[in-house]
Amino acid sequence: MNVRKIGLRAGMAFLLILLLFTAGCGRQAQEEVSAPEKTVVTLWHYWDIPACQQTLSKLVKTFNASQDRITVEIKYVPDEDFKKQLALSMADGTMPDIAVVDSSDFRFFHNMKHFADLTGKLEVLPEYLPQAMEPCEIDGRVYGLPFGMNCPALIYNKQMLEEAGCAVPATWEEFCDTAVRTTNESHYGFAVAGIQSEESLYAFLPVLWSMGGDVTRIDSEAGRNAFSLLGTLSEQGVLNRQSVSMTLADVMHQFSKGKTAMMFNTCMTVGYIRKNAPDIEFGIAPIPSDGERITTVGGEIMAVSEDGHVEEALEFMRYLAEPRRMQSYMDDFGFLAPRDDVMEKQFPDDEERRAFVGLFQTARCREFAPWWPSVSGTVTEAMENVILGAGVEETLKEAEETITLLLEQGGGE
């Protein structure tokens, strides 16, 4: 065969291969260039219980994998720093797309900088409980999506009460007697969150309310009785004075280590105790009262930044609001669902967690007002002072003077 023809054919073959290779690379490059970048939606929260963090991480991961347009990224901010960090981000225009806000703080932050108006954009909201929706609704508009709900209860170590010869206390006299009798060299009779944070007031409000007190009239007979309970238990060595630096999670850890016989805490603690202290037998009961049983409505709201990725944030919220999915992740969180139809199906085979569903029926909402965080801070400061040994009358007199001024400045709105 002619050598020249062979060379020509070889050259053409090489050229063809080169063209095919170049075309393939071109298509690949074109595909890479045309692949849309995902929109990043930032989410801030303050949950410090590991199971909650793991459940949130799993929930976000499954959402991110369910579609190819949005990536939700999580940032944990410790509870004691959360309000400050969120307020600063709102002031300098760097607010996250979604912030998980305590329901009692929602209107304070909204008053600082309006959240995105979600009215009519989430079709499921009519199915949510009125207690869940109340803090989100301002002047007939909806500015947030309720997330989980909870309420504090009396959680007690069955063995410690039995060894002390005590029944589960139902009145405040019985409670104080049980706290004294279950205190010894190895553990305290009672632990309470006393750090200057909303969660401390959240757990203390059933005491104040059950005695007829209110945060806006703290220097009253009812207020003095409620704070005297803390002061007396602290003075008797029944309540650890280190409580002033404890969060609800810290109190839960102390209980799980067998360092306290009783605590006021939420449904979120149940899973932690079972996992980390399987030998502890514990029970759930209403917080003591000399009259009407009462507890506090707790929960979080997902607020969306007006300046952020609103539509993408709403898509994530719709994912969260699907009823079957909600029941699954609410059970994992240890929260109560903000929908009655979902809540009624929760924890069917779990006696301890199921008890919180019943207790929630006696739960009372806190004030949803812009002035609440400032008043709350004043009350928790008074709690700290009394636990550390300050006089109740003097402490409450000063606290009420501060609260009165705060309400005047805030217009009582």
TAZI-V48098 format. One record per pair of residues at least 24 apart in sequence whose C-alpha atoms are under 7 Angstrom apart, sorted by the first residue. I is the first residue (numbers start at 1). J is the second residue. If there is no record, write none. Layout:
i = <I/I>
j = <J/J>
//
This chain:
i = <38/38/38/38/39/39/39/40/40/40/40/41/41/41/41/41/41/42/42/42/42/42/42/43/43/43/43/43/43/43/43/44/44/44/44/44/44/44/44/45/45/45/45/45/46/46/46/46/46/49/51/52/55/55/55/70/80/95/96/97/97/97/97/97/98/98/98/98/98/99/99/99/100/100/100/100/101/101/101/101/102/102/102/103/103/103/103/104/104/104/105/106/107/107/107/108/108/108/111/115/115/115/115/115/116/116/116/116/117/117/117/118/118/118/122/127/128/128/129/129/129/132/135/143/144/144/144/144/145/145/145/146/146/146/146/147/147/147/147/147/148/148/148/148/148/148/148/149/149/149/149/149/149/149/150/150/150/150/150/150/150/151/151/151/151/151/151/151/152/152/152/152/152/152/153/153/153/153/153/153/153/154/154/154/154/154/154/154/154/155/155/155/155/155/155/155/155/156/156/156/156/156/156/157/157/157/157/157/157/158/158/158/159/160/169/170/170/171/171/171/172/172/172/175/179/180/182/183/186/187/187/187/188/188/188/188/188/188/189/189/189/189/189/190/190/190/190/190/190/191/191/191/191/191/191/191/192/192/192/192/193/193/193/193/193/193/194/194/194/194/194/194/194/195/195/195/195/195/196/196/196/197/197/198/199/200/201/201/202/203/203/205/206/206/206/210/210/210/210/216/217/218/218/219/219/219/224/224/227/228/230/230/231/231/231/234/241/241/244/267/267/267/267/268/268/268/270/283/284/284/286/293/294/294/294/295/295/295/296/296/296/297/297/297/369/370/371/371/375>
j = <68/69/70/71/69/70/71/70/71/72/73/71/72/73/97/309/313/72/73/74/96/97/98/72/73/74/75/96/97/98/99/74/75/76/77/96/98/99/100/75/76/77/99/100/76/77/78/79/82/249/333/333/329/332/333/312/197/305/305/304/305/308/309/313/302/303/304/305/313/302/303/304/300/301/302/303/300/301/302/303/299/300/301/135/299/300/301/366/367/368/373/135/368/369/370/369/370/371/370/143/303/304/305/306/143/304/305/306/141/142/143/142/143/144/318/339/338/339/338/339/340/338/368/303/301/302/303/304/301/302/303/300/301/302/338/299/300/301/302/338/299/300/330/335/336/337/338/298/299/300/335/336/337/338/266/267/297/298/299/335/336/266/295/296/297/298/360/363/203/264/265/266/295/296/264/265/266/284/285/286/287/262/263/264/265/284/285/286/287/262/263/264/265/282/283/284/285/261/262/263/282/283/284/261/262/280/281/282/283/281/282/283/281/261/288/288/289/288/289/290/288/289/290/288/238/238/261/238/259/258/259/260/238/239/240/259/260/261/238/239/260/261/262/238/239/260/261/262/263/239/240/243/251/260/262/263/243/251/263/264/243/244/246/247/248/251/243/244/245/246/247/383/384/243/244/245/246/247/377/380/381/377/380/376/248/380/376/380/296/264/265/296/294/295/296/289/291/292/294/403/400/396/400/396/397/400/392/393/392/392/386/387/386/387/389/387/387/388/384/334/335/353/356/333/334/335/353/352/352/355/359/362/362/363/364/362/363/364/363/364/365/363/364/365/413/413/407/410/403>
//
